[in-house]
Amino acid sequence: MKPTKLPRETRETMIANIQQFFEMERGETIGELAADQVLDFMMTTIGPHMYNQALADCRTLVNERMAGIEEDIYALEQRPPMRPR
């Protein structure tokens, strides 16, 4: 599977967020290169788990919607009239 490519603006925002996290939570100042490496690490190690969970959530949602559609289709069925014996 190919690594996820992020738009440049998104990547820059995420790098800035990582730098801010390190500053606020750890009292450490890290540069853009270090934050970029943290982002790459997270995307390659944590990213696939997050992606797979998103797919599982999507699969659940689609199955729920399909069940609802199936119920709607059954509700449209017409019963032929019963003939007297």
N, C-alpha and C positions, 0 to 999 in steps of 0.2 A: 504494500500500500504506500502511495506517495505521501510524504509529509504535507501537512496542511500549509498552504500559502495564505498569509494574511495580507490584506491591503496595507500599504505603507503607513497610512494614518492610524489604522488600528494597532499595528505593531508599535508605532511610536507612543501611542497612548498607553499600551500595556507596559512598555518599558518604563515610562514615567510613573505608572502605578506601582511597579515593582520597586523602583527607587524610593518612592514615597513610603511604601510598606516598610522597607528596611530602615528608613530614617525614623518613622513613627514608632514601630514596634520593637526595633532592636537597637536604636540609637546609632546605627551605622550609616555612613554615606558610601554609596557605591556608584560607580560611573555607568555610563550607557553601555559600555562593552560588557561589564559584569552583569548588568540587568538583562542584556540581550542573551547572554549565556544561560542565565536562570530561566528566561522565557523558553529558550530552545530545549533545555532540560525538561521543563514542565510539559511542554508540548509533546515531546517524544516519549516521556514516561507516564505522565498522568493523562495526557490528551486522549489516547486510545480508550482508556477506561471511561472517560467522560463521554466520548463519542458513542461507545457501545451502550452506555446507560441511556443516552438520548434516543438511540435507535429502539431500545427496549420500551421506553416510554411511548415513543411514536407507535410502535407495534401494538401496544396495549390500547392506545387511543383509537387506532384504525379498527382493531377487533371489536371494540365497544360500539363504534359507529356502524360497522357492518352488521352487527347483531341487531341494532336498531332498525337498519334498513331492511334486513330480512324479516323482522316482525311487521314492518309496514307493508312489505310485499304480500305476506301471508294474509294480512288484514284486507287486501284488495281482492283476494280470491272470492269467486262467486260459487255458491253451492247450487247445483242443478235441483230443480223441484223434485220432490219424491212422488213417484207414481203410486196410486193406490193399488193394492194387490187384489 
